[in-house]
């Protein structure tokens, strides 16, 4: 039996990436509130967050129905 959110389906991947993106956003906010800010770590996290956003966008385009010509 196959579920709509198969473990490797684009929908499932998109949801997992959205969760990771939100987690990174929360971590970046938390790190920015620390008295000593590790700029290099924050830059790396932001870069990862941007890569996730790009992948989420790619998956979203894949999942959207094609527009009629």
ChimeraX commands (.cxc) that place a marker at each C-alpha (Angstrom):
marker #1 position 0.00,0.00,0.00 radius 0.5
marker #1 position 1.42,3.38,-1.04 radius 0.5
marker #1 position 0.53,6.57,0.78 radius 0.5
marker #1 position 0.11,10.00,-0.83 radius 0.5
marker #1 position 3.21,11.16,1.05 radius 0.5
marker #1 position 5.55,8.35,0.05 radius 0.5
marker #1 position 8.92,8.65,1.80 radius 0.5
marker #1 position 10.63,9.79,-1.39 radius 0.5
marker #1 position 7.82,11.71,-3.06 radius 0.5
marker #1 position 8.40,15.33,-4.07 radius 0.5
marker #1 position 5.59,16.39,-1.72 radius 0.5
marker #1 position 7.29,14.70,1.24 radius 0.5
marker #1 position 10.69,16.10,0.29 radius 0.5
marker #1 position 9.22,19.61,0.04 radius 0.5
marker #1 position 7.61,19.33,3.47 radius 0.5
marker #1 position 10.84,18.07,5.05 radius 0.5
marker #1 position 12.81,20.90,3.43 radius 0.5
marker #1 position 10.27,23.47,4.63 radius 0.5
marker #1 position 10.65,22.15,8.18 radius 0.5
marker #1 position 14.45,22.28,7.94 radius 0.5
marker #1 position 14.22,25.83,6.52 radius 0.5
marker #1 position 12.04,26.94,9.45 radius 0.5
marker #1 position 14.40,25.26,11.93 radius 0.5
marker #1 position 17.38,27.05,10.40 radius 0.5
marker #1 position 15.53,30.35,10.55 radius 0.5
marker #1 position 14.82,29.85,14.25 radius 0.5
marker #1 position 18.44,28.84,14.93 radius 0.5
marker #1 position 19.78,31.89,13.10 radius 0.5
marker #1 position 17.47,34.14,15.13 radius 0.5
marker #1 position 18.62,32.47,18.34 radius 0.5
marker #1 position 22.31,32.78,17.46 radius 0.5
marker #1 position 21.88,36.46,16.60 radius 0.5
marker #1 position 20.60,37.07,20.13 radius 0.5
marker #1 position 23.72,35.58,21.75 radius 0.5
marker #1 position 26.20,37.99,23.33 radius 0.5
marker #1 position 29.02,36.60,21.17 radius 0.5
marker #1 position 27.93,36.08,17.59 radius 0.5
marker #1 position 29.72,33.51,15.43 radius 0.5
marker #1 position 29.44,35.34,12.10 radius 0.5
marker #1 position 30.99,32.50,10.10 radius 0.5
marker #1 position 28.49,29.97,11.47 radius 0.5
marker #1 position 25.58,32.32,10.80 radius 0.5
marker #1 position 26.80,32.93,7.23 radius 0.5
marker #1 position 26.99,29.17,6.63 radius 0.5
marker #1 position 23.51,28.64,8.06 radius 0.5
marker #1 position 22.09,31.43,5.88 radius 0.5
marker #1 position 23.76,29.92,2.82 radius 0.5
marker #1 position 22.18,26.55,3.63 radius 0.5
marker #1 position 18.82,28.26,4.17 radius 0.5
marker #1 position 19.04,29.86,0.71 radius 0.5
marker #1 position 19.91,26.52,-0.87 radius 0.5
marker #1 position 16.89,24.97,0.85 radius 0.5
marker #1 position 14.66,27.76,-0.44 radius 0.5
marker #1 position 15.90,27.14,-3.99 radius 0.5
marker #1 position 15.22,23.41,-3.67 radius 0.5
marker #1 position 11.75,24.05,-2.21 radius 0.5
marker #1 position 10.99,26.34,-5.15 radius 0.5
marker #1 position 12.20,23.69,-7.62 radius 0.5
marker #1 position 10.02,21.03,-6.01 radius 0.5
marker #1 position 7.05,23.42,-5.92 radius 0.5
marker #1 position 7.37,24.02,-9.66 radius 0.5
marker #1 position 7.57,20.27,-10.21 radius 0.5
marker #1 position 4.37,19.73,-8.22 radius 0.5
marker #1 position 2.30,22.55,-9.70 radius 0.5
marker #1 position -0.06,21.58,-12.50 radius 0.5
marker #1 position 1.06,22.69,-15.92 radius 0.5
marker #1 position -0.70,25.79,-17.21 radius 0.5
marker #1 position -2.60,25.39,-20.48 radius 0.5
marker #1 position -0.90,27.01,-23.44 radius 0.5
marker link #1:1,2 radius 0.2
marker link #1:2,3 radius 0.2
marker link #1:3,4 radius 0.2
marker link #1:4,5 radius 0.2
marker link #1:5,6 radius 0.2
marker link #1:6,7 radius 0.2
marker link #1:7,8 radius 0.2
marker link #1:8,9 radius 0.2
marker link #1:9,10 radius 0.2
marker link #1:10,11 radius 0.2
marker link #1:11,12 radius 0.2
marker link #1:12,13 radius 0.2
marker link #1:13,14 radius 0.2
marker link #1:14,15 radius 0.2
marker link #1:15,16 radius 0.2
marker link #1:16,17 radius 0.2
marker link #1:17,18 radius 0.2
marker link #1:18,19 radius 0.2
marker link #1:19,20 radius 0.2
marker link #1:20,21 radius 0.2
marker link #1:21,22 radius 0.2
marker link #1:22,23 radius 0.2
marker link #1:23,24 radius 0.2
marker link #1:24,25 radius 0.2
marker link #1:25,26 radius 0.2
marker link #1:26,27 radius 0.2
marker link #1:27,28 radius 0.2
marker link #1:28,29 radius 0.2
marker link #1:29,30 radius 0.2
marker link #1:30,31 radius 0.2
marker link #1:31,32 radius 0.2
marker link #1:32,33 radius 0.2
marker link #1:33,34 radius 0.2
marker link #1:34,35 radius 0.2
marker link #1:35,36 radius 0.2
marker link #1:36,37 radius 0.2
marker link #1:37,38 radius 0.2
marker link #1:38,39 radius 0.2
marker link #1:39,40 radius 0.2
marker link #1:40,41 radius 0.2
marker link #1:41,42 radius 0.2
marker link #1:42,43 radius 0.2
marker link #1:43,44 radius 0.2
marker link #1:44,45 radius 0.2
marker link #1:45,46 radius 0.2
marker link #1:46,47 radius 0.2
marker link #1:47,48 radius 0.2
marker link #1:48,49 radius 0.2
marker link #1:49,50 radius 0.2
marker link #1:50,51 radius 0.2
marker link #1:51,52 radius 0.2
marker link #1:52,53 radius 0.2
marker link #1:53,54 radius 0.2
marker link #1:54,55 radius 0.2
marker link #1:55,56 radius 0.2
marker link #1:56,57 radius 0.2
marker link #1:57,58 radius 0.2
marker link #1:58,59 radius 0.2
marker link #1:59,60 radius 0.2
marker link #1:60,61 radius 0.2
marker link #1:61,62 radius 0.2
marker link #1:62,63 radius 0.2
marker link #1:63,64 radius 0.2
marker link #1:64,65 radius 0.2
marker link #1:65,66 radius 0.2
marker link #1:66,67 radius 0.2
marker link #1:67,68 radius 0.2
marker link #1:68,69 radius 0.2
view
